[in-house]
Amino acid sequence: MSIQNRIEQEIKNNRVMLYMKGTPAMPECGFSAQAVQLLQKCGAQFETANVLEDPELREGIKQYSDWPTIPQLYIDGEFIGGCDIMFELFRNGELGRT
């Protein structure tokens, strides 16, 4: 399975999917930590993929979304954005409505 197919399947099979550096229990960058905290504050159930464990995934997700940074959030198959966009949506009350 190609990395693009793998990403597509993960996004399709998980309503809320976060590509991040590290894990929710042990984020390995401040932006990933903040993304996890925002989702947890919303009470969202979400799955994650640690891009640091797989260099092919780390580059593949950037190509898939045409977005250069990580973390990246997908909800219902739609690319939402990175940490800054998540924060704005949370602040406006929109992130919790997902």
C-alpha positions in Angstrom: 0.0 0.0 0.0 1.4 3.4 -0.9 1.7 6.1 1.7 -1.0 8.1 0.0 -3.4 5.2 0.2 -2.5 4.6 3.8 -3.2 8.2 4.7 -6.5 8.1 2.7 -7.6 5.0 4.6 -6.7 6.5 8.0 -8.6 9.6 7.3 -11.6 7.7 5.9 -11.7 5.2 8.8 -11.3 7.8 11.6 -13.8 10.6 12.0 -11.2 12.8 13.7 -7.6 12.1 12.7 -4.6 14.1 13.9 -1.1 13.7 12.4 1.3 14.8 15.0 4.9 14.6 16.4 4.8 12.1 19.2 1.8 10.7 20.9 -1.0 12.2 22.9 0.6 11.0 26.1 4.0 12.2 25.0 3.9 14.9 22.4 7.3 15.8 20.9 6.6 19.4 20.0 4.6 22.2 21.5 2.3 22.6 18.6 1.4 18.9 18.7 0.9 19.2 22.5 -1.5 22.1 22.0 -3.4 20.3 19.3 -4.0 17.3 21.6 -5.1 19.6 24.4 -7.6 21.4 22.2 -9.1 18.2 21.1 -9.3 16.9 24.6 -10.9 20.1 25.9 -13.6 19.6 23.3 -14.1 16.0 24.5 -13.3 14.7 21.0 -12.5 11.1 20.4 -9.6 11.1 18.0 -6.9 8.9 16.5 -3.4 10.0 16.0 -0.4 9.0 13.8 3.1 9.8 15.0 5.0 11.2 12.0 8.3 10.9 13.8 8.1 7.1 13.7 7.8 7.1 9.9 9.7 9.5 7.7 7.6 8.4 4.7 4.5 9.4 6.5 6.0 12.7 7.6 6.6 13.7 4.0 3.6 11.9 2.6 1.1 13.8 4.8 2.6 17.1 3.7 2.1 16.2 0.1 -1.4 14.8 0.7 -2.6 18.0 2.2 -0.3 20.4 0.4 0.4 21.8 3.9 4.0 22.2 5.0 3.7 21.8 8.8 2.6 19.3 11.4 0.3 18.8 13.3 -2.5 18.4 10.8 -6.1 17.7 11.7 -8.8 16.0 9.6 -12.4 15.8 10.5 -14.9 13.7 8.5 -12.4 13.3 5.8 -11.8 17.1 5.5 -8.5 18.8 6.1 -9.0 21.4 8.8 -5.5 22.7 9.2 -2.7 23.0 11.8 -2.5 24.1 15.4 -3.1 27.8 14.7 -6.3 27.1 12.8 -7.4 24.6 15.5 -6.8 27.3 18.1 -8.9 29.8 16.2 -11.7 27.3 15.7 -11.6 26.4 19.4 -11.6 30.1 20.5 -14.6 30.7 18.2 -16.4 27.7 19.6 -16.4 25.9 16.2 -13.9 23.1 17.0 -16.2 21.7 19.7 -19.1 21.4 17.4 -17.5 18.6 15.4 
